[in-house]
């Protein structure tokens, strides 16, 4: 069944005069899952108009009023976990277990941000010339939220939730790969009693650029590709706030003393979770030469054990890639690496037999003898293709890991505490995992990268500084 998704402007489902686009099931390309408008400048202008109009009234609401709505939205989403997860499998492609995990985790995000509405506190400061100097936190204003398709509920909730808790209004642009998931999240807020115009939704391929280019949008938070992130950063200019969480070329370092069985599990999960379509997924496996072959054997066995297929089929552990372009990107990455001397240890070719013929499937793929300066070692692939590189000792491992332009997540497998602490201090990454996969996040821990992996001016969505991006500090000198 094809579901029509509309924009939401001023609290109402709104049709657009713009053409529509289809989103097909990535596992069964003959199935159209959703149809949404490819929003025009006029659509986005109307959404920003509504957000601007609603901002003053929403800002004036009490912390309890904002928290109550976030809590109600959380409960609405929680009551629909199974239904939303099934739709996510059809629209985004991930296996049902992963979809249920995301659909059940998202309400917990909103519970967390409901509490943040009560924690918007300032400070007082000693002063020589006035009885009282104090600071308060104001909302930024109108926040543009532009989200990716790989975590269509979770990532969006981690941006919209704190924005609303702080008293901002929002113009939300979901990925055109997952418009239905954007609608499901937005409708939960509306049903929870969010006033008209506080959350507006526009769909499409160019709508994000229109949101960024409207100077009445005071802040933009974006997760996605580096190419798009650079364009947003350049367009925002002085006086407007921007938060970018971009790509990564995340290393897993496996040192000579590592537990090989545990390390193999860490490498496989880091490399192939979500079919490799995660910004924190591993792209480089840096292995001490003394254990390289033994680790490779274990990881290849794990890679071959993945069951590839539609996410709603029992037993499937790896779903499709998001679209045909993603499959072609994997093919190019492998061909280029092989052309530069790498060898395919497993995988390496599109899967298109039987029930896989109508989907965008690519297997877990490992290449060896990869040149550290090659594109496979330096550029984000965003799929289940990783390269093994031999290193000799921790010095070489750290130098090689730091040689790329990204700095999002890194993992180190070692039994030595001193070595682990050194890696944690010297690896150029916003997040370093010791004997843990590169993927994953904690509700209460900061998330985000450095270098070309993000702006790093505000930590992304999680941790104790989550509200910094969504608030402006104002200092008041109070005289007698």
RODO-2510 file (C-alpha; in nm, 4 decimals, decimal comma):
residues 480
     n   res          X          Y          Z
     1     x     0,0000     0,0000     0,0000
     2     x     0,1321     0,3406    -0,0992
     3     x     0,0939     0,6105     0,1666
     4     x     0,0606     0,9747     0,0659
     5     x     0,2672     1,2061     0,2842
     6     x     0,1879     1,5772     0,2950
     7     x     0,3753     1,8766     0,4269
     8     x     0,2686     2,0063     0,7679
     9     x     0,2520     2,3840     0,7823
    10     x     0,0942     2,5796     1,0647
    11     x    -0,0162     2,2529     1,2239
    12     x    -0,2138     2,1326     0,9240
    13     x    -0,1452     1,8703     0,6560
    14     x    -0,0811     2,0858     0,3505
    15     x    -0,0790     1,9976    -0,0156
    16     x     0,1816     2,1472    -0,2442
    17     x     0,1565     2,2588    -0,6030
    18     x     0,5026     2,1079    -0,6551
    19     x     0,5476     1,7661    -0,8175
    20     x     0,5576     1,4578    -0,5968
    21     x     0,8273     1,1929    -0,5702
    22     x     0,8111     0,8230    -0,4873
    23     x     1,0020     0,6282    -0,2262
    24     x     1,0331     0,2616    -0,3194
    25     x     1,1020    -0,0314    -0,0896
    26     x     1,4803    -0,0837    -0,1125
    27     x     1,4300    -0,4589    -0,0796
    28     x     1,1480    -0,4805    -0,3367
    29     x     1,1857    -0,2028    -0,5917
    30     x     0,8453    -0,2701    -0,7509
    31     x     0,6722    -0,1553    -0,4301
    32     x     0,6066     0,2165    -0,3808
    33     x     0,5970     0,2805    -0,0060
    34     x     0,5330     0,6540     0,0100
    35     x     0,4697     0,9563    -0,2095
    36     x     0,5572     1,3069    -0,0908
    37     x     0,5805     1,6604    -0,2335
    38     x     0,9111     1,7894    -0,3685
    39     x     0,8530     2,1169    -0,1866
    40     x     0,9062     2,4520    -0,3550
    41     x     1,0466     2,7780    -0,2220
    42     x     0,6879     2,8888    -0,1610
    43     x     0,6199     2,5825     0,0552
    44     x     0,9282     2,6439     0,2670
    45     x     0,8539     3,0157     0,2965
    46     x     0,5060     2,9310     0,4267
    47     x     0,6575     2,6895     0,6806
    48     x     0,9038     2,9523     0,8039
    49     x     0,6211     3,2090     0,8166
    50     x     0,4291     2,9745     1,0463
    51     x     0,7320     2,9090     1,2653
    52     x     0,8078     3,2807     1,2998
    53     x     0,4466     3,3582     1,3887
    54     x     0,4308     3,0838     1,6520
    55     x     0,7685     3,1535     1,8124
    56     x     0,6791     3,4246     2,0637
    57     x     0,3848     3,2330     2,2073
    58     x     0,5766     2,9037     2,2281
    59     x     0,8718     3,0783     2,3931
    60     x     0,6357     3,2080     2,6611
    61     x     0,5126     2,8606     2,7582
    62     x     0,6238     2,7191     3,0908
    63     x     0,8787     2,4390     3,1236
    64     x     0,6002     2,2110     3,2451
    65     x     0,3873     2,2795     2,9379
    66     x     0,6745     2,1971     2,7048
    67     x     0,7770     1,8919     2,9045
    68     x     0,4211     1,7599     2,9100
    69     x     0,3943     1,7726     2,5322
    70     x     0,7273     1,5978     2,4837
    71     x     0,6242     1,3303     2,7320
    72     x     0,2886     1,2777     2,5615
    73     x     0,4584     1,2524     2,2215
    74     x     0,6947     0,9954     2,3703
    75     x     0,4039     0,7820     2,4897
    76     x     0,2248     0,8068     2,1569
    77     x     0,5348     0,6850     1,9736
    78     x     0,5905     0,4075     2,2277
    79     x     0,2368     0,2801     2,1748
    80     x     0,3041     0,2491     1,8014
    81     x     0,6459     0,0828     1,8103
    82     x     0,5512    -0,2288     1,6154
    83     x     0,3532    -0,0412     1,3503
    84     x     0,6229     0,2197     1,2946
    85     x     0,8996    -0,0422     1,2886
    86     x     0,7206    -0,2364     1,0147
    87     x     0,6848     0,0803     0,8085
    88     x     1,0507     0,1658     0,8669
    89     x     1,1558    -0,1727     0,7279
    90     x     0,9591    -0,1065     0,4093
    91     x     1,0742     0,2527     0,3622
    92     x     1,4323     0,2511     0,4937
    93     x     1,5266    -0,1171     0,4586
    94     x     1,6853    -0,2152     0,7900
    95     x     1,6046    -0,5550     0,9436
    96     x     1,2989    -0,5637     1,1672
    97     x     1,4994    -0,6132     1,4875
    98     x     1,7002    -0,2977     1,4145
    99     x     1,3842    -0,1052     1,3237
   100     x     1,2168    -0,2078     1,6499
   101     x     1,5244    -0,1000     1,8415
   102     x     1,5119     0,2453     1,6836
   103     x     1,1347     0,2803     1,7211
   104     x     1,1551     0,1884     2,0908
   105     x     1,4604     0,4039     2,1607
   106     x     1,3148     0,7215     2,0094
   107     x     1,0479     0,7731     2,2796
   108     x     1,3219     0,7552     2,5427
   109     x     1,4986     1,0444     2,3695
   110     x     1,1880     1,2572     2,4112
   111     x     1,1609     1,1620     2,7785
   112     x     1,5171     1,2844     2,8257
   113     x     1,4515     1,6163     2,6513
   114     x     1,1310     1,6704     2,8446
   115     x     1,3499     1,6923     3,1526
   116     x     1,5809     1,9404     2,9832
   117     x     1,2973     2,1927     2,9749
   118     x     1,3391     2,2191     3,3543
   119     x     1,7175     2,2490     3,3455
   120     x     1,7539     2,5705     3,1441
   121     x     1,9316     2,7514     3,4217
   122     x     2,1614     3,0530     3,4295
   123     x     2,4153     3,1716     3,6844
   124     x     2,4935     3,4678     3,9075
   125     x     2,8277     3,6492     3,9108
   126     x     3,0067     3,8677     4,1686
   127     x     3,0325     4,2304     4,0612
   128     x     3,2087     4,5425     4,1901
   129     x     2,9695     4,7989     4,0481
   130     x     2,6155     4,6563     4,0578
   131     x     2,4198     4,4504     4,3117
   132     x     2,3566     4,1603     4,0755
   133     x     2,4887     4,0210     3,7467
   134     x     2,3174     3,7101     3,6167
   135     x     2,2702     3,5097     3,2983
   136     x     1,9613     3,3529     3,1456
   137     x     1,9107     3,1130     2,8543
   138     x     1,6807     3,2176     2,5717
   139     x     1,5671     3,0065     2,2763
   140     x     1,7558     3,0683     1,9527
   141     x     1,4314     3,1283     1,7606
   142     x     1,3455     2,9291     1,4490
   143     x     1,5510     2,6096     1,4086
   144     x     1,5880     2,4289     1,0783
   145     x     1,6231     2,0525     1,1303
   146     x     1,7575     1,8519     0,8357
   147     x     1,7966     1,4796     0,9008
   148     x     1,9311     1,1675     0,7273
   149     x     1,7534     0,8478     0,6306
   150     x     1,9632     0,5899     0,8168
   151     x     1,8115     0,6713     1,1590
   152     x     1,4984     0,8553     1,0458
   153     x     1,3227     0,8608     1,3837
   154     x     1,6062     0,8573     1,6317
   155     x     1,8201     1,1250     1,4707
   156     x     1,5261     1,3579     1,4114
   157     x     1,4049     1,3194     1,7694
   158     x     1,7532     1,4096     1,8948
   159     x     1,7263     1,7442     1,7182
   160     x     1,3569     1,8319     1,7389
   161     x     1,3252     1,7278     2,1045
   162     x     1,5808     1,9702     2,2522
   163     x     1,4779     2,2455     2,0114
   164     x     1,1199     2,2330     2,1387
   165     x     1,2236     2,1898     2,5026
   166     x     1,4211     2,5137     2,4815
   167     x     1,1247     2,7088     2,3434
   168     x     1,2229     2,7183     1,9755
   169     x     0,9944     2,6618     1,6808
   170     x     1,1059     2,4180     1,4103
   171     x     1,1045     2,3712     1,0346
   172     x     1,1781     2,0015     0,9843
   173     x     1,3062     1,8609     0,6547
   174     x     1,3261     1,4795     0,6661
   175     x     1,5322     1,2854     0,4141
   176     x     1,3482     1,2209     0,0867
   177     x     1,4383     0,8534     0,1431
   178     x     1,2157     0,8416     0,4539
   179     x     0,9302     1,0933     0,4308
   180     x     0,6855     0,8564     0,6011
   181     x     0,9059     0,8281     0,9082
   182     x     0,9226     1,2082     0,9226
   183     x     0,5447     1,2217     0,9135
   184     x     0,5079     0,9593     1,1878
   185     x     0,7353     1,1559     1,4208
   186     x     0,5726     1,4902     1,3479
   187     x     0,2203     1,3532     1,3887
   188     x     0,3057     1,2280     1,7387
   189     x     0,3986     1,5823     1,8424
   190     x     0,0829     1,7250     1,6863
   191     x    -0,1370     1,4650     1,8554
   192     x     0,0361     1,5401     2,1851
   193     x    -0,0994     1,8941     2,1669
   194     x     0,1857     2,0923     2,0142
   195     x     0,0412     2,4309     1,9117
   196     x     0,0000     2,5159     1,5448
   197     x     0,3132     2,6413     1,3750
   198     x     0,5591     2,5213     1,6390
   199     x     0,6652     2,2219     1,4270
   200     x     0,6396     2,2494     1,0494
   201     x     0,7438     1,9789     0,8024
   202     x     0,8515     2,0184     0,4406
   203     x     0,9608     1,7301     0,2189
   204     x     1,1707     1,7029    -0,0927
   205     x     1,5146     1,7160    -0,2449
   206     x     1,5670     2,0939    -0,2615
   207     x     1,3675     2,1890     0,0488
   208     x     1,6741     2,1726     0,2746
   209     x     1,8524     2,4363     0,0686
   210     x     1,5425     2,6566     0,0821
   211     x     1,5345     2,6248     0,4625
   212     x     1,9017     2,7201     0,4889
   213     x     1,8642     3,0159     0,2527
   214     x     1,5764     3,1722     0,4496
   215     x     1,7565     3,4141     0,6812
   216     x     1,4678     3,4087     0,9279
   217     x     1,5863     3,0592     1,0238
   218     x     1,8152     3,1398     1,3157
   219     x     1,9888     2,8039     1,3416
   220     x     2,0277     2,4895     1,1312
   221     x     2,1183     2,1462     1,2632
   222     x     2,2148     1,8940     0,9964
   223     x     2,3370     1,5373     0,9848
   224     x     2,4487     1,4020     0,6502
   225     x     2,7164     1,4149     0,3853
   226     x     3,0258     1,6336     0,3938
   227     x     2,9460     1,7854     0,0561
   228     x     2,6068     1,9101     0,1747
   229     x     2,7476     2,0128     0,5118
   230     x     3,0056     2,2379     0,3496
   231     x     2,7334     2,4084     0,1437
   232     x     2,5225     2,4688     0,4543
   233     x     2,8179     2,6047     0,6491
   234     x     2,9017     2,8484     0,3728
   235     x     2,5424     2,9609     0,3258
   236     x     2,4632     3,0302     0,6923
   237     x     2,7065     3,3196     0,7279
   238     x     2,7747     3,5385     1,0300
   239     x     2,5014     3,5773     1,2897
   240     x     2,3255     3,2450     1,2372
   241     x     2,4074     2,9250     1,4183
   242     x     2,4941     2,5964     1,2466
   243     x     2,5520     2,2453     1,3799
   244     x     2,6899     1,9820     1,1416
   245     x     2,7429     1,6119     1,2082
   246     x     2,9068     1,4800     0,8930
   247     x     3,0921     1,1741     0,7699
   248     x     3,3720     0,9622     0,9028
   249     x     3,6465     0,7260     0,7974
   250     x     3,6481     0,5519     1,1299
   251     x     3,9347     0,3151     1,2163
   252     x     3,9348     0,0010     1,4241
   253     x     4,2878    -0,0553     1,5562
   254     x     4,3614    -0,4148     1,6552
   255     x     4,6923    -0,4448     1,8385
   256     x     4,9041    -0,7562     1,8846
   257     x     4,7822    -0,8285     2,2377
   258     x     4,4108    -0,8092     2,1539
   259     x     4,1631    -1,0890     2,2221
   260     x     4,1161    -1,2006     1,8614
   261     x     3,7686    -1,3489     1,8981
   262     x     3,6396    -1,0363     2,0721
   263     x     3,8207    -0,8120     1,8245
   264     x     3,6656    -0,9953     1,5304
   265     x     3,3180    -0,9356     1,6723
   266     x     3,4016    -0,5668     1,7231
   267     x     3,5297    -0,5321     1,3666
   268     x     3,2252    -0,7051     1,2186
   269     x     2,9756    -0,5006     1,4165
   270     x     3,1601    -0,1773     1,3450
   271     x     3,1835    -0,2523     0,9725
   272     x     2,8557    -0,4163     0,8834
   273     x     2,5852    -0,2922     1,1227
   274     x     2,3028    -0,1245     0,9291
   275     x     2,4656    -0,2621     0,6128
   276     x     2,7572    -0,0283     0,6793
   277     x     2,5302     0,2744     0,6424
   278     x     2,6180     0,4544     0,9653
   279     x     2,8338     0,7634     1,0051
   280     x     3,0188     0,5922     1,2907
   281     x     3,0666     0,2673     1,0985
   282     x     3,4220     0,1402     1,0543
   283     x     3,5921     0,2084     0,7232
   284     x     3,9496     0,1020     0,8028
   285     x     4,0733    -0,1996     0,9950
   286     x     4,4305    -0,1326     1,1093
   287     x     4,5752    -0,4649     1,2248
   288     x     4,9153    -0,5457     1,3694
   289     x     5,0994    -0,7536     1,1098
   290     x     5,1684    -1,0301     1,3619
   291     x     4,7968    -1,1127     1,3991
   292     x     4,6640    -0,9890     1,0638
   293     x     4,5917    -1,3253     0,9046
   294     x     4,4403    -1,4765     1,2174
   295     x     4,2039    -1,1819     1,2627
   296     x     4,1170    -1,1711     0,8945
   297     x     4,0121    -1,5359     0,9010
   298     x     3,7768    -1,4725     1,1911
   299     x     3,6215    -1,1581     1,0437
   300     x     3,5714    -1,3193     0,7026
   301     x     3,3830    -1,6031     0,8716
   302     x     3,1590    -1,3529     1,0494
   303     x     3,1049    -1,1534     0,7290
   304     x     2,9982    -1,4645     0,5388
   305     x     2,7532    -1,5545     0,8146
   306     x     2,5350    -1,2478     0,7554
   307     x     2,2007    -1,3418     0,6030
   308     x     2,1210    -1,0816     0,3388
   309     x     1,7635    -1,0138     0,2368
   310     x     1,4484    -0,8084     0,2948
   311     x     1,4330    -0,6813     0,6508
   312     x     1,0884    -0,8309     0,7137
   313     x     1,2009    -1,1878     0,6370
   314     x     1,2753    -1,4019     0,9429
   315     x     1,6426    -1,4705     0,9944
   316     x     1,7719    -1,1811     0,7847
   317     x     2,0585    -0,9984     0,9568
   318     x     2,1637    -0,7589     0,6796
   319     x     1,9176    -0,5573     0,4764
   320     x     1,9534    -0,3739     0,1455
   321     x     2,1388    -0,0551     0,0686
   322     x     1,9272     0,2557     0,0481
   323     x     1,9120     0,2887    -0,3327
   324     x     2,0702     0,1937    -0,6635
   325     x     2,3242     0,4755    -0,6385
   326     x     2,4534     0,3249    -0,3141
   327     x     2,5053    -0,0140    -0,4773
   328     x     2,6915     0,1477    -0,7648
   329     x     2,9098     0,3348    -0,5134
   330     x     3,0110     0,0023    -0,3570
   331     x     3,0947    -0,1383    -0,6989
   332     x     3,3118     0,1611    -0,7817
   333     x     3,4901     0,1510    -0,4460
   334     x     3,5806    -0,2175    -0,4845
   335     x     3,6864    -0,1836    -0,8481
   336     x     3,9033     0,1155    -0,7701
   337     x     4,0717    -0,0563    -0,4744
   338     x     4,1377    -0,3731    -0,6742
   339     x     4,2797    -0,1595    -0,9520
   340     x     4,5278    -0,0194    -0,6998
   341     x     4,6397    -0,3637    -0,5847
   342     x     4,3906    -0,4668    -0,3170
   343     x     4,2455    -0,8184    -0,3101
   344     x     3,8897    -0,9236    -0,2258
   345     x     3,8789    -1,1569     0,0740
   346     x     3,5001    -1,1965     0,0682
   347     x     3,2002    -1,0374    -0,0977
   348     x     3,2775    -0,7822    -0,3640
   349     x     2,9823    -0,8197    -0,6008
   350     x     2,6149    -0,7168    -0,6072
   351     x     2,3624    -0,9776    -0,4945
   352     x     2,0828    -1,0161    -0,7479
   353     x     1,9655    -1,3757    -0,7467
   354     x     1,6211    -1,5044    -0,6500
   355     x     1,4290    -1,2754    -0,4157
   356     x     1,7257    -1,0354    -0,4110
   357     x     1,6846    -0,9516    -0,7808
   358     x     1,4394    -0,6677    -0,7152
   359     x     1,6361    -0,5037    -0,4349
   360     x     1,9535    -0,3048    -0,3731
   361     x     2,1657    -0,5701    -0,2067
   362     x     2,5394    -0,5842    -0,1513
   363     x     2,7198    -0,8297     0,0791
   364     x     2,9658    -0,7741     0,3603
   365     x     3,2904    -0,7123     0,1726
   366     x     3,6500    -0,7200     0,2961
   367     x     3,9540    -0,6155     0,0980
   368     x     4,3150    -0,6783     0,1969
   369     x     4,6488    -0,5283     0,0956
   370     x     4,4809    -0,1893     0,0780
   371     x     4,7087     0,1083     0,0114
   372     x     4,6794     0,3503     0,3087
   373     x     4,6767     0,6445     0,0685
   374     x     4,4059     0,4991    -0,1581
   375     x     4,0527     0,6389    -0,1769
   376     x     3,9180     0,3321     0,0049
   377     x     4,1402     0,4183     0,3017
   378     x     4,0753     0,7927     0,2958
   379     x     3,7180     0,8490     0,1760
   380     x     3,3883     0,7552     0,3365
   381     x     3,2211     0,4651     0,1517
   382     x     2,8962     0,4404     0,3538
   383     x     2,8308     0,0759     0,2900
   384     x     2,9503    -0,2736     0,3850
   385     x     3,2943    -0,2433     0,2228
   386     x     3,6049    -0,2235     0,4451
   387     x     3,9767    -0,2565     0,3949
   388     x     4,2350    -0,4322     0,6118
   389     x     4,5707    -0,2564     0,6476
   390     x     4,8764    -0,3958     0,8227
   391     x     5,0469    -0,1828     1,0867
   392     x     5,3451    -0,2467     1,3143
   393     x     5,2832    -0,1320     1,6671
   394     x     5,0848     0,1438     1,8307
   395     x     5,2917     0,4344     1,6956
   396     x     5,2186     0,3410     1,3366
   397     x     4,8559     0,2650     1,4190
   398     x     4,7923     0,6104     1,5666
   399     x     4,9749     0,7869     1,2835
   400     x     4,7795     0,5976     1,0192
   401     x     4,4456     0,6485     1,1930
   402     x     4,5082     1,0237     1,2169
   403     x     4,6189     1,0590     0,8554
   404     x     4,2658     1,1075     0,7180
   405     x     4,0619     1,4279     0,7151
   406     x     3,7820     1,2868     0,9301
   407     x     3,7641     1,2514     1,3082
   408     x     3,4335     1,1057     1,4200
   409     x     3,4740     0,7681     1,5924
   410     x     3,7641     0,5272     1,6519
   411     x     3,8011     0,1914     1,8230
   412     x     4,1036     0,0237     1,9781
   413     x     4,1345    -0,3433     2,0695
   414     x     4,4045    -0,4055     2,3302
   415     x     4,4472    -0,5641     2,6727
   416     x     4,6981    -0,3041     2,7880
   417     x     4,5487    -0,0185     2,9906
   418     x     4,8390     0,2199     2,9323
   419     x     4,8168     0,1659     2,5561
   420     x     4,4415     0,2193     2,5672
   421     x     4,4855     0,5464     2,7544
   422     x     4,7491     0,6638     2,5092
   423     x     4,5228     0,5896     2,2139
   424     x     4,2342     0,7692     2,3832
   425     x     4,4566     1,0753     2,4251
   426     x     4,6243     1,0787     2,0838
   427     x     4,3643     0,9570     1,8349
   428     x     4,2075     1,2504     1,6514
   429     x     3,8429     1,1564     1,6972
   430     x     3,5506     1,2995     1,8848
   431     x     3,4751     0,9546     2,0280
   432     x     3,7218     0,6775     2,1130
   433     x     3,5957     0,3309     2,2055
   434     x     3,8249     0,0885     2,3887
   435     x     3,7377    -0,2749     2,3157
   436     x     3,4009    -0,1543     2,1882
   437     x     3,2624    -0,1085     1,8341
   438     x     3,2837     0,2308     1,6645
   439     x     2,9036     0,2436     1,6403
   440     x     2,6504     0,3310     1,9073
   441     x     2,5681     0,6198     2,1385
   442     x     2,4740     0,6799     2,5001
   443     x     2,1874     0,9079     2,6010
   444     x     2,3946     1,0932     2,8573
   445     x     2,7316     1,1138     2,6768
   446     x     2,8387     1,3761     2,4201
   447     x     2,8257     1,2635     2,0566
   448     x     3,0094     1,4235     1,7653
   449     x     3,3340     1,4533     1,5752
   450     x     3,6217     1,6851     1,4960
   451     x     3,8148     1,7825     1,1803
   452     x     3,5918     1,7307     0,8745
   453     x     3,3410     1,5218     1,0694
   454     x     3,1508     1,8209     1,2050
   455     x     3,1563     2,1766     1,3293
   456     x     3,2557     2,0660     1,6822
   457     x     3,1263     2,3994     1,8154
   458     x     2,8373     2,2218     1,9857
   459     x     2,8284     1,8533     2,0700
   460     x     2,5567     1,6690     1,8858
   461     x     2,2215     1,5971     2,0440
   462     x     2,3413     1,4014     2,3497
   463     x     2,5219     1,4595     2,6777
   464     x     2,5258     1,7423     2,9322
   465     x     2,5776     2,0187     2,6748
   466     x     2,2903     1,9138     2,4504
   467     x     2,0956     2,2366     2,5043
   468     x     2,3829     2,4721     2,4245
   469     x     2,3078     2,4790     2,0533
   470     x     1,9391     2,5516     2,1044
   471     x     1,9827     2,8373     2,3506
   472     x     2,1421     3,1836     2,3584
   473     x     2,2946     3,3130     2,6811
   474     x     2,2006     3,6652     2,7820
   475     x     2,3799     3,8461     3,0645
   476     x     2,1895     4,0986     3,2773
   477     x     2,3406     4,3714     3,5021
   478     x     2,0781     4,4617     3,7598
   479     x     2,1269     4,7983     3,9259
   480     x     1,9317     4,9556     4,2084
***
